[in-house]
C-alpha cells in the first residue's frame, strides 16, 4: 500500500513537472519575442542619443552667435546714444543763442526754457521780436526727429508740422486725431511714423524697408487706421501693427505688414531688395505670408528662423496659417493658388515638413507630382477631391495624411507610430465613399481615424479589407445600430479599435469573433452619459474575441460596475497558451483605477 501511494505521488509530481515545463516553454517563447522587440528599440535609442548630442552642440553654437549679436547690439545702441547727445548739444547751442538775442541790452536774461520734445516755451513777459521768431523758425527747420506730447491737439500739431520740413521721424501719442487732417501735412522727407494709443508703455519702432514710409501703429482706434489708409496708403511701404489683419483697410495691403512681434505679410509684387532686407533683418520672423506669384523669388531667401509660410492666391484677403511642424521643419499652407505653385516648394532651400492645401480646385494628378520631390514632407492635408489624384504621388517619407471635407476649417492630424514608416490617415467630414481610395494610394495604411462621417455603412467599410496591414482604426461620432461593422472582422491586421460616441449593442454584436482585436475603446470620454451599450453586449464580445486583452470604457460609473460584474461571472475561457484569460478593464471615471482579473477557472 505504501509503495502504491508513493507511485501515485510520483506520478502526480511528474504531471505537475510536465505542466510546469509547458509553462516555462511558453514563458521562454514570450521572452524570445520580447528580445526581438527590445533589440531594434535599443538601436533606435542609440540613434536618438546621437541626435540629441548633435542638437546640444548646435545649441551651444547658437548661444555663441547670440552673444556676438548681443555685443554688436550694445555697440550700436552706444553709437545711437552718442548721436543723440550730439544733436542735443546743437539744440542747446541754438537755445543759448536764442537767449542772448532775446535778452534786453544791459539786463540779465530772464527765465527761458524750451524743449523740443513738448514744444513749450516759457519766458518772462517780453515784447515779441521778429529776430527771435526767425531764429526759432530756422532751428525748427533743422529738426529731423520729433516726439509730440500727448496733450498736443490736432490743430497744434497741424500748425507745428508746417515748420518741420526736414522731419524724418515722428512720434505721436494720442488716442485719436479726429479728421486726420495732420496726415496731409507730413513732409515728403518723413521716413518713420510711430502712432501709439494711451495704454502703450513699450514703443515698437518699425524698421526700414525700401525708400517709402514706415509706420508703426500700437493700441490705436479704428478711425486712426482708416485715416492713415486714406491719406498715406500709397506712401507706406512697411506697416507694423498689433491690430487684427481683418481690420487693416485694403489701401494698406500694398505695404509690407508686420503683425505682432514675429509675423510679416508681404504684398504682391515685392522686390528683390525687400526680400534681401527681410532675410537679413535682426527681428525674428516666424510667420510669413507671400503671394503665389512671388514664391519663386523666395528661393534661398527665407529667414532662418521662419517656421510657418502662407502662400496666397490673388483672391485671398486673410492668411490661413499652417500648424507648426513638430520637428521644427517648415510648415506651408497653399491658399487659393494655381496648381503649378506646388512645383516651387522643393526649391525653397528649406525642408518642408508639413503642407496644408486650401481652396485649390484646379489640381490634377500632374500638378501634384512635384510632391514626390519634397523628400522631407511628413504631414499633408488635402481636400477629399484631391485624394484620388494622390495615387502614386505621395512622398516616401510621408507619415500623416489628413483628408478634409468642405466644412472643415482646421486639420485634425492622425496619431502615428515613431517606430513605423507606414502611413497614418485621418478623414474629417468627408463622404464615406472616400474610404475606397485608401487602398489605391500606393502606401501601406496602418492607422485610420474617421471623424464626422454620417453616411457610413457596412458597404462603405468593405474597402478596408483591402488594407491588410490596417492595425488601428478610430470611428468617431457614434455608430448607429443600422450599421454593421462585420467587414472589420475580415481585416486580419486590426488589433486596436476605438468606437467613440454612442455604440448600440447591435454594433458590438456585429464585431463578434474579430480575430486579431487586442484593445477596444468604447464611448466618449467627454460625454460618457451618451454611451448606448449594455454589460451583456460587452461580455458577449469579450468572449468571442479570443485575443482581446485591454478594454477601455468611457461610460457612467453604473455601467462600468455592471460590466465588471458581468465579466467576473462569465466564463472567458483560456488564451492561446492554455492559461486562463486576463482582461485589463479601464473605466476612466473619477476615483477609478485600472482593474485586471482572470476568469473564474483561473482565479
Secondary structure by P-SEA (a helix, b strand, c coil): caaaaaaaaaaaaaaaaaaaaaaaaaaaaaaaaaaaaaaaaaaaaaaaaaaaaaaaaaaaaaaaaaaaaaaaaaaaaaaaaaaaaaaaaaaaaaaaaaaaaaccccccccbbbbbccccccccccccccaaaaaaaaaaaaaccbbbbcccccaaaaaaaaaacccccbbbbbccccccccccccccccccbbbbbcccccbbbbbbbccccbbbbbccccaaaaaaaaacccccccbbbbcccccccccccccccccccccbbbbcccccaaaaaaaaaccccccbbbbcccccccccccccccccbbbbbcccccccccccccccccbbbbbcccccccccccccccccccbbbbcccccccccccccccccccccbbbbcccccccccccccccccbbbbbcccccccbbbbbbccccbbbbbbcccccccccccccccccccbbbbcccccccccccccccccccccbbbbccccccccccccccccccccbbbbcccccaaaaaaacccccccbbbbccccccccccccaaaaaaaaaaaccccbbbbcccaaaaaaaaaaaaaccccccccccccccccccccccccbbbbbccccc
